[in-house]
Amino acid sequence: MEVLVIAKNNDNMMINDQIRAREVLVIGPNGEQVGIKSIEDARTLASYAALDLVLISPNANPPVCKVMDYNKFRYERQKKAKDALKKQKANMSELKEFRLSPVIDVGDFETKLRNATKYLQKGDRIKLTIRFKGRQMAHTELGKEVLLRFADRVKDCAEVKDQPKLDGRVMTMMLDPKKDNK
């Protein structure tokens, strides 16, 4: 008798002719228990239903097999994994860093502002840094003014998490996206 193979196995579950046990506990396509059958009878049962015989629990005594559409089962499992990954990514926001200068030009400021706004609307957090060089350390208030002006311009889509603080020659400020943007 020729056995019809409907699905191809790409992961670790055994299906149809790959199952090597002599007797298996068979579960029908609707979840009902058919009973302990020889492997030939179980394969015949699956082929009459135009479905696959899938080894669910190989370590059980006897091994448990289910009659199901394996491709549909695999597709639904992949879909669930993809949805779970999407939810995980939605909960994890990235941290994007923007480096400014205390003497930044208007065009550069507007470009960085536009890019930061895009990231904030996507739900990413923003870290603004200003590095003071040489004599700029004498006028750190200019850097603070730039950071506060930046925060003021993005206040509709962001809130200030950490106020500007100076650490050595670097001043940093953190912005978080507003909750209603997500």
C-alpha positions in Angstrom: 0.0 0.0 0.0 1.3 3.4 -0.9 1.2 6.1 1.8 0.3 9.6 0.7 2.6 12.2 2.3 0.8 15.5 2.5 3.2 17.7 4.5 6.9 18.1 4.6 8.6 18.3 8.0 11.1 21.2 8.5 11.3 21.1 12.3 11.7 18.5 15.0 8.2 17.0 14.9 7.9 13.6 13.2 5.1 13.0 10.7 3.6 10.1 8.7 6.4 7.7 7.5 9.0 9.2 9.9 7.3 7.7 13.0 9.0 4.5 13.9 7.0 3.2 16.9 5.1 -0.1 16.6 2.0 1.1 18.5 0.7 4.6 19.1 -2.1 6.3 21.0 -4.1 8.0 18.3 -6.0 11.3 18.8 -8.5 12.1 16.1 -8.8 15.3 14.1 -11.5 16.7 16.5 -9.5 15.9 19.7 -11.3 12.6 20.5 -9.2 9.6 21.6 -9.3 6.9 19.0 -7.2 4.4 21.1 -4.0 2.4 20.8 -3.5 1.4 17.2 -0.6 -0.2 15.2 1.3 2.4 13.3 0.0 1.0 10.0 -3.6 1.4 11.1 -2.9 4.9 12.4 -1.3 5.9 9.0 -4.3 4.4 7.1 -6.7 6.3 9.4 -4.8 9.6 8.7 -4.7 9.0 4.9 -8.4 8.2 4.7 -9.1 11.6 6.4 -6.6 13.2 3.9 -4.6 14.5 6.9 -1.2 13.9 8.5 -0.3 11.7 11.4 1.9 13.8 13.7 3.9 12.5 16.6 2.9 14.9 19.5 4.5 13.1 22.5 7.3 10.7 21.5 8.4 10.0 25.2 5.0 8.8 26.4 4.2 5.1 26.7 2.8 4.4 24.1 3.8 7.5 22.0 0.9 9.9 21.3 0.0 10.8 17.7 -2.6 13.2 16.4 -4.4 13.2 13.1 -4.2 16.8 11.8 -3.4 19.1 8.9 0.3 19.5 9.7 0.8 22.5 7.3 -2.1 24.4 8.9 -0.7 23.5 12.4 2.8 24.8 11.5 1.3 28.0 9.9 -0.7 28.8 13.1 2.3 28.1 15.3 4.5 30.5 13.2 1.8 33.1 13.3 1.6 33.0 17.1 5.3 33.2 17.4 5.3 36.3 15.1 2.6 38.0 17.1 4.5 37.3 20.3 7.6 38.8 18.8 5.6 41.9 17.7 4.3 42.4 21.2 7.8 42.0 22.6 9.1 44.6 20.3 6.3 47.0 21.1 7.2 46.8 24.8 10.9 47.3 24.1 11.7 50.8 22.9 15.1 51.6 21.5 17.4 54.4 22.8 18.5 56.8 20.1 21.3 59.2 20.7 21.5 62.6 19.1 24.7 64.7 19.5 24.3 68.4 19.5 26.7 71.3 19.9 26.4 74.4 22.0 26.9 76.5 18.8 24.7 74.4 16.5 23.4 76.0 13.4 19.7 76.5 12.7 19.6 74.0 9.8 21.4 71.3 11.7 19.2 71.9 14.7 16.0 71.5 12.6 17.3 68.3 10.9 18.1 66.7 14.2 14.7 67.9 15.6 12.9 66.3 12.6 14.7 63.0 12.9 14.2 62.9 16.7 10.5 63.6 16.3 10.1 60.6 13.9 11.8 58.3 16.5 9.7 59.7 19.3 6.5 59.0 17.3 7.7 55.4 16.7 8.0 55.0 20.5 11.8 55.2 20.8 13.5 57.1 23.7 16.0 59.9 22.9 19.2 60.7 24.6 20.6 64.2 23.7 24.3 64.9 24.4 26.4 67.9 24.1 30.2 67.7 24.3 32.0 70.9 25.3 35.3 71.5 23.7 38.1 73.8 25.0 36.8 77.1 26.2 33.2 76.2 25.7 33.4 74.7 29.2 33.2 78.3 30.5 29.7 78.7 29.0 27.9 75.5 29.8 24.7 77.5 30.0 24.7 77.8 26.2 24.5 74.0 25.9 21.8 73.8 28.5 19.8 76.4 26.6 20.1 74.3 23.4 18.9 71.2 25.2 15.9 73.0 26.7 15.0 74.6 23.4 15.1 71.1 21.8 12.9 69.7 24.6 10.5 72.6 24.2 10.2 72.0 20.4 9.3 68.3 20.9 7.0 68.8 23.9 3.9 67.7 22.0 5.3 64.2 21.4 7.9 63.8 24.2 8.4 64.5 27.9 11.7 65.2 29.7 12.7 62.2 31.7 16.1 63.6 33.0 16.8 67.3 33.1 20.1 68.4 31.5 23.1 67.4 33.7 26.8 68.0 33.2 29.1 65.1 33.7 32.7 66.1 33.0 32.7 67.7 29.5 29.4 66.1 28.4 25.9 67.4 29.2 23.0 64.9 28.7 19.3 64.9 28.7 16.7 62.1 28.3 13.4 62.3 26.5 10.7 59.7 26.6 7.8 59.5 24.1 4.4 60.5 25.5 2.2 57.5 26.2 -0.6 58.6 23.8 1.8 58.5 20.8 2.1 54.7 20.8 
